Amino acid sequence: MFFSVTLYLALLICGIGLLYKVVSWFRYRIGREASSISAGERLVSAAKGVPAAVLSPRIGILIKVFTLDVLLQRRIFKESRLRWAMHMCIYGGFMLLLFMHALDTFVSMKLFSEYHATLNPFLFFRNLFGAMVVIGVLIAIYRRMTVKRMRITSGGMDVYAIVILAVILVSGFLLEGAKIVSHEVFQDMVDEWAFLDDEELASLRAYWAKEFSVVFPERPDWTDEAVLEQGRELHEISCAECHSKPQWAFVSYGAAKLITPAAVKLTNADAATGLRYIHILACFLGLAYLPFSKFLHIFASPVSLLVNAIMKEGKPAEANVVTRRAMELDACTHCGACSEHCSVGVIYEQFLNRTILPSEKLIALRSLASGKSLGDKELQTIQEGSFICTNCYRCTQVCPVGINLQDLWITIKEDLAVLGYPEPVVWAADAVEARYGSKPLETGLLSPPGGIELQKELGVSLQADTFSRCFECQTCTNVCPVVNNFENPKATLGLLPHQIMHSLGLGLKEHAMGNRMIWDCVTCYQCQEQCPQGVQVADVLYELRNMSYRHLKGTE
């Protein structure tokens, strides 16, 4: 009765949480167009879009993505085989345990007429699937401890997820181990299924003590071969149909051996019942916590992969784009892959602003989208972390759940501008004007009254000092995708890449710092890779941006 009530309560909490999350996908507003589209309109648009995709030739795309990216985790495999192994162990092992063990009444018993939890191959497979999850969790802990940026991005949600999984698994293995060594479990089985006299019971006890590792208060004598043979025969008649040897449960059997010295005391204290309560309640807690934790990606991530695959084909309705953005916030697994590959992630070490890292920026975006009231300092932090992004597309490419992160970064910048927190090129110009009484010229150069003083104040030498090798062949400018994006790039960007290198060669740091090019660089590294002189053009632009930010920090 107790477990039934707690199960229904956990299901109720989980259901309400999932409903709340789905509603938030239609309620959160991300991007300029979101303000003109109501939640009702977005719901109607989604209701029309789903059947239109399913009942069209695009169903083939959905099947392909579901098979390769959802079930087989192709994206993760391409990015990191260790992460793929970790994810497949946790995801595969847990789902197999769910269907074969937790839902055995509805699945295993329906599929296998001879099913018994204590019979092979089910005994072996249950331990195998549990061991898979343990291995996956250990890999996850290893990665969190060894990958630098993952240590930065690890939060309470990650710890809670690992702890809940650990409690479920450890209590499950210990519970099975406690049953293996329990003489009371043995006696209950005998009372229910066998009708033995004292001599037969003694021989069966001896056989189970030797072959099945049951620990009795008084150790049976199994040195008599005749007694063991009689016990084996009785076992074959009464027990073998439902019980395989516990050694097949290789993890639980190890746990049984570990607790063998205290087996009788644990049995007398009814430890198995206590472990059963811990195990089942931990499962129910995980179920109730699911919508409010990173476990939610079990549902949201497949949706993200499928939706983004469909939206790449054709022109999706604006209402569906806005809904997709909100849904992607819950699809994030917080795996840290985007932060590992972020082209400006190194800048975090200079400013210690977590929103510079993509995985942390998503958390800030969720706060903005939900309408949470944020103070000026918090918004400035988000502003710095958002506009330092170069939209290089790397995070979007490596995201294992297909989140269009680049689109989210563009929208967060739009939302910040509406709130009065514009892009850094405007921010920098205002800061310079406040300090020196003049703004940069339209060409992007700092005006003479402020330039010399600014250079003296900085006094920072560039780490990427290879600019001195530049002889202005303009190769970097010719291959730059940002420059090629404008009909008149100099009017928009100020100094072009080769001009920035030349300015630095002349010692004019302030000229290089005051133009838009250093902010619009997408860090594709084409300039640096193509330079015949080996000038570290992209690294120079990195350093200039760092210097500009350090200067702006000093004006606060």
Secondary structure, 3 states (H helix, E strand, C coil): CHHHHHHHHHHHHHHHHHHHHHHHHHHCCCCHHHHHCCHHHHHHHHHHHHHHHHCCCCHHHHHHHHHHHHHCCHHHHHHCHHHHHHHHHHHHHHHHHHHHHHCCCCCHHHHCCCCCCCCCCHHHHHHHHHHHHHHHHHHHHHHHHHCHHHHHHCCHHHHHHHHHHHHHHHHHHHHHHHHHHEHHHHHHHHHHHCCCCHHHHHHHHHHHHHHCCCECCCCCCCCCHHHHHHHHHHHHHHCCCCCCCHHHCHHHHHHHHHHHHHHHHHHHCCHHHHHHHHHHHHHHHHHHHHHHCHHHHHHHHHHHHHHHHHHCCCCCCHHHHHHHHHHHHHHCCCCCHHHHHCCCHHHHHHHCCHHHCHHHHHHHHHHHHCCCCCCHHHHHHHHHHHHCCCCCCHHHHHCCCCCCHHHHHHHHHHHHHHCCCCCHHHHHHHHHHHHHCCCCCCCCCCCHHHHHHHHHHHCCCCCCHHHHHCCCCCHHHHHCCCHHHCCCHHHHHCCCHHHHHHHHHCCCHHHHHCCCHHHHCCCCCHHHHHCCCCCCHHHHHHHHHHHHHHHHHHCC
